[in-house]
Amino acid sequence: MSTHQTPGAPAAAVEQRAVIETFGTPDGPFTIVARESDGAVLSSGWSDDEQLVVARITPRARPTVLTRGRLAASDAVRAYYVGELDAIDDVPVAQFGAEFRMQGWRGLRDIAAGHPLTYTEFATALGRPTAVRAAASICASNAPALFVPCHRVLRSDGTLGGFAWGVDVKRSLLQRELAHAA
């Protein structure tokens, strides 16, 4: 295992340690950053650019020390890719934001695989039917991608819309989920 300091990490009174792992998936390299203390995923995404994945973590929670290692969360990703879509459901995540954003991230985990919602439907599910832009912002700021499945939210006209890791990855995930969903 190698350890390195996170470039640009703010000075912190308490050292924040995390483990990082990158491995291959059918949709390309996937990187996970998880707290060393409890394995909660801070950020993840389809890239081998580790700094890009780390940068999605809010600055106050960004690790000051990263150690390369094997994460339990990677087993869930591998299981997901062989058709066990619910393998990602119970992976702990750590997210930080205002109450509506936190509610939204919890709500994303309630969207069933194979049954995507539109941003309008997602806003309605959160009890704020007129907050469509806020619902889209919740998806855009989601750091632990896949584990908090923001890819399951579509534009109000049913088209894919954007995705931090690329529309091709989003399309692939949705097709995979549709093919394996109950």
Contacts in CASP RR format, 6 or more apart in sequence:
PFRMAT RR
TARGET T0000
AUTHOR 0000-0000-0000
METHOD contacts of the structure
MODEL  1
MSTHQTPGAPAAAVEQRAVIETFGTPDGPFTIVARESDGAVLSSGWSDDE
QLVVARITPRARPTVLTRGRLAASDAVRAYYVGELDAIDDVPVAQFGAEF
RMQGWRGLRDIAAGHPLTYTEFATALGRPTAVRAAASICASNAPALFVPC
HRVLRSDGTLGGFAWGVDVKRSLLQRELAHAA
1 67 0 8 1.000
1 68 0 8 1.000
1 69 0 8 1.000
2 67 0 8 1.000
2 68 0 8 1.000
3 65 0 8 1.000
3 66 0 8 1.000
3 67 0 8 1.000
3 68 0 8 1.000
4 65 0 8 1.000
4 66 0 8 1.000
5 64 0 8 1.000
5 65 0 8 1.000
5 66 0 8 1.000
6 54 0 8 1.000
6 62 0 8 1.000
6 63 0 8 1.000
6 64 0 8 1.000
6 65 0 8 1.000
6 66 0 8 1.000
7 51 0 8 1.000
9 62 0 8 1.000
9 63 0 8 1.000
9 64 0 8 1.000
10 59 0 8 1.000
10 60 0 8 1.000
10 62 0 8 1.000
12 64 0 8 1.000
15 64 0 8 1.000
15 65 0 8 1.000
16 35 0 8 1.000
16 61 0 8 1.000
16 62 0 8 1.000
16 63 0 8 1.000
16 64 0 8 1.000
16 65 0 8 1.000
17 35 0 8 1.000
17 36 0 8 1.000
17 37 0 8 1.000
17 63 0 8 1.000
17 64 0 8 1.000
17 65 0 8 1.000
17 66 0 8 1.000
17 67 0 8 1.000
18 33 0 8 1.000
18 34 0 8 1.000
18 35 0 8 1.000
18 36 0 8 1.000
18 42 0 8 1.000
18 63 0 8 1.000
18 65 0 8 1.000
18 66 0 8 1.000
18 67 0 8 1.000
19 33 0 8 1.000
19 34 0 8 1.000
19 35 0 8 1.000
19 36 0 8 1.000
19 39 0 8 1.000
19 66 0 8 1.000
19 67 0 8 1.000
19 68 0 8 1.000
19 69 0 8 1.000
19 71 0 8 1.000
20 31 0 8 1.000
20 32 0 8 1.000
20 33 0 8 1.000
20 34 0 8 1.000
20 50 0 8 1.000
20 53 0 8 1.000
20 54 0 8 1.000
20 66 0 8 1.000
20 67 0 8 1.000
20 68 0 8 1.000
20 69 0 8 1.000
21 31 0 8 1.000
21 32 0 8 1.000
21 68 0 8 1.000
21 69 0 8 1.000
21 70 0 8 1.000
21 71 0 8 1.000
21 74 0 8 1.000
22 29 0 8 1.000
22 30 0 8 1.000
22 31 0 8 1.000
22 32 0 8 1.000
22 48 0 8 1.000
22 50 0 8 1.000
23 29 0 8 1.000
23 30 0 8 1.000
23 74 0 8 1.000
23 77 0 8 1.000
23 78 0 8 1.000
24 30 0 8 1.000
25 46 0 8 1.000
25 77 0 8 1.000
25 78 0 8 1.000
25 81 0 8 1.000
26 81 0 8 1.000
26 172 0 8 1.000
27 46 0 8 1.000
27 168 0 8 1.000
27 169 0 8 1.000
27 172 0 8 1.000
27 173 0 8 1.000
28 46 0 8 1.000
28 169 0 8 1.000
29 46 0 8 1.000
29 47 0 8 1.000
29 48 0 8 1.000
30 44 0 8 1.000
30 45 0 8 1.000
30 46 0 8 1.000
30 47 0 8 1.000
30 74 0 8 1.000
30 77 0 8 1.000
30 146 0 8 1.000
31 44 0 8 1.000
31 45 0 8 1.000
31 47 0 8 1.000
31 48 0 8 1.000
31 49 0 8 1.000
31 50 0 8 1.000
31 53 0 8 1.000
32 41 0 8 1.000
32 43 0 8 1.000
32 44 0 8 1.000
32 45 0 8 1.000
32 53 0 8 1.000
32 71 0 8 1.000
32 73 0 8 1.000
32 74 0 8 1.000
32 77 0 8 1.000
33 41 0 8 1.000
33 42 0 8 1.000
33 43 0 8 1.000
33 44 0 8 1.000
33 50 0 8 1.000
33 53 0 8 1.000
33 54 0 8 1.000
33 57 0 8 1.000
33 63 0 8 1.000
33 66 0 8 1.000
34 40 0 8 1.000
34 41 0 8 1.000
34 42 0 8 1.000
34 71 0 8 1.000
34 73 0 8 1.000
35 42 0 8 1.000
35 63 0 8 1.000
35 94 0 8 1.000
36 67 0 8 1.000
38 92 0 8 1.000
39 71 0 8 1.000
39 72 0 8 1.000
39 73 0 8 1.000
39 92 0 8 1.000
40 92 0 8 1.000
40 93 0 8 1.000
40 94 0 8 1.000
41 73 0 8 1.000
41 91 0 8 1.000
41 92 0 8 1.000
41 93 0 8 1.000
41 94 0 8 1.000
41 144 0 8 1.000
41 147 0 8 1.000
42 57 0 8 1.000
42 61 0 8 1.000
42 62 0 8 1.000
42 63 0 8 1.000
42 93 0 8 1.000
42 94 0 8 1.000
42 143 0 8 1.000
42 144 0 8 1.000
43 53 0 8 1.000
43 54 0 8 1.000
43 56 0 8 1.000
43 57 0 8 1.000
43 143 0 8 1.000
43 144 0 8 1.000
43 145 0 8 1.000
44 53 0 8 1.000
44 73 0 8 1.000
44 143 0 8 1.000
44 144 0 8 1.000
44 145 0 8 1.000
44 146 0 8 1.000
44 147 0 8 1.000
45 53 0 8 1.000
45 145 0 8 1.000
45 146 0 8 1.000
45 164 0 8 1.000
45 165 0 8 1.000
46 145 0 8 1.000
46 165 0 8 1.000
46 166 0 8 1.000
46 169 0 8 1.000
47 53 0 8 1.000
47 165 0 8 1.000
50 66 0 8 1.000
54 62 0 8 1.000
54 63 0 8 1.000
54 66 0 8 1.000
56 143 0 8 1.000
56 164 0 8 1.000
57 63 0 8 1.000
57 143 0 8 1.000
58 96 0 8 1.000
58 97 0 8 1.000
58 143 0 8 1.000
60 96 0 8 1.000
61 94 0 8 1.000
61 96 0 8 1.000
72 91 0 8 1.000
73 91 0 8 1.000
73 147 0 8 1.000
75 87 0 8 1.000
76 87 0 8 1.000
76 88 0 8 1.000
76 91 0 8 1.000
76 147 0 8 1.000
77 87 0 8 1.000
77 88 0 8 1.000
77 146 0 8 1.000
79 87 0 8 1.000
80 87 0 8 1.000
80 88 0 8 1.000
80 146 0 8 1.000
81 176 0 8 1.000
83 176 0 8 1.000
83 180 0 8 1.000
85 113 0 8 1.000
85 176 0 8 1.000
85 177 0 8 1.000
85 180 0 8 1.000
85 181 0 8 1.000
86 113 0 8 1.000
88 146 0 8 1.000
88 147 0 8 1.000
88 149 0 8 1.000
89 109 0 8 1.000
91 147 0 8 1.000
93 105 0 8 1.000
93 144 0 8 1.000
93 147 0 8 1.000
93 148 0 8 1.000
94 144 0 8 1.000
95 101 0 8 1.000
95 102 0 8 1.000
95 105 0 8 1.000
95 142 0 8 1.000
95 143 0 8 1.000
95 144 0 8 1.000
95 148 0 8 1.000
100 126 0 8 1.000
100 128 0 8 1.000
100 131 0 8 1.000
100 134 0 8 1.000
100 138 0 8 1.000
101 137 0 8 1.000
101 138 0 8 1.000
101 141 0 8 1.000
103 126 0 8 1.000
104 122 0 8 1.000
104 126 0 8 1.000
104 135 0 8 1.000
104 138 0 8 1.000
105 138 0 8 1.000
105 142 0 8 1.000
105 148 0 8 1.000
107 122 0 8 1.000
107 125 0 8 1.000
107 126 0 8 1.000
108 122 0 8 1.000
108 138 0 8 1.000
108 139 0 8 1.000
108 142 0 8 1.000
108 148 0 8 1.000
108 149 0 8 1.000
108 150 0 8 1.000
108 152 0 8 1.000
108 153 0 8 1.000
109 148 0 8 1.000
109 149 0 8 1.000
110 125 0 8 1.000
111 117 0 8 1.000
111 122 0 8 1.000
111 149 0 8 1.000
111 152 0 8 1.000
111 153 0 8 1.000
112 181 0 8 1.000
113 149 0 8 1.000
113 152 0 8 1.000
113 177 0 8 1.000
113 180 0 8 1.000
113 181 0 8 1.000
114 152 0 8 1.000
114 174 0 8 1.000
114 177 0 8 1.000
114 178 0 8 1.000
114 181 0 8 1.000
115 152 0 8 1.000
115 181 0 8 1.000
116 152 0 8 1.000
116 153 0 8 1.000
116 154 0 8 1.000
116 174 0 8 1.000
117 125 0 8 1.000
117 152 0 8 1.000
117 153 0 8 1.000
117 154 0 8 1.000
118 153 0 8 1.000
118 154 0 8 1.000
118 155 0 8 1.000
118 156 0 8 1.000
118 157 0 8 1.000
118 158 0 8 1.000
119 132 0 8 1.000
119 135 0 8 1.000
119 136 0 8 1.000
119 139 0 8 1.000
119 153 0 8 1.000
119 154 0 8 1.000
119 155 0 8 1.000
119 156 0 8 1.000
120 129 0 8 1.000
120 132 0 8 1.000
120 135 0 8 1.000
120 156 0 8 1.000
122 135 0 8 1.000
122 139 0 8 1.000
122 153 0 8 1.000
123 129 0 8 1.000
123 130 0 8 1.000
123 131 0 8 1.000
123 132 0 8 1.000
123 134 0 8 1.000
123 135 0 8 1.000
126 135 0 8 1.000
128 134 0 8 1.000
128 135 0 8 1.000
132 156 0 8 1.000
135 153 0 8 1.000
136 153 0 8 1.000
138 150 0 8 1.000
139 150 0 8 1.000
139 153 0 8 1.000
140 150 0 8 1.000
140 164 0 8 1.000
142 148 0 8 1.000
142 150 0 8 1.000
142 164 0 8 1.000
145 151 0 8 1.000
145 164 0 8 1.000
145 165 0 8 1.000
146 173 0 8 1.000
149 173 0 8 1.000
150 163 0 8 1.000
151 163 0 8 1.000
151 169 0 8 1.000
151 170 0 8 1.000
151 173 0 8 1.000
151 174 0 8 1.000
152 174 0 8 1.000
152 177 0 8 1.000
154 160 0 8 1.000
154 161 0 8 1.000
155 161 0 8 1.000
160 167 0 8 1.000
160 170 0 8 1.000
160 171 0 8 1.000
160 174 0 8 1.000
161 167 0 8 1.000
161 170 0 8 1.000
162 170 0 8 1.000
163 169 0 8 1.000
163 170 0 8 1.000
END
